[in-house]
Amino acid sequence: MLSELTFSVIALPIGFASTAFLTYLIMRVGLRIGVLDVPNERSSHTSPVPRGGGLAVIVTFFVFLFAYPIVVDGPIDASIWRALLLGGAIIAVVGFIDDLNDIAARWRFVLR
């Protein structure tokens, strides 16, 4: 099994590459099915862009969260693991709902 440091050193580039690849795939699907964010006066972009790219970050996060205790051969403290799992799930659900149906900024702020 790997040490925590070795896992971290290996996980960082793999996590970055897998997130970038999944973001690319999600953007292609978003363009194909028309799930686009149309810019407004507050937007940082000037042309429509696909929504849902945060899904790639969440998927990668959960894969590594579940892989860590297996690869390092040591459990994560249960309370920390639950907090990471619940926190990630809340952010994922709110972000995904916001991508599909705009949620008012005040509710996004409260839920995140």
Buried (B, 14 or more C-beta within 10 A) or exposed (E): EBEEEEBBEEBEEEBEEBBEEBBEEBBEEBEEEEBEBEEEEEEEEEEBBBBBBBBBBBBBBBBBBEEBEEBBEEEBEEEEBEEBBEEBEEBBEBBBBBBEEEBEEEEBEEBE
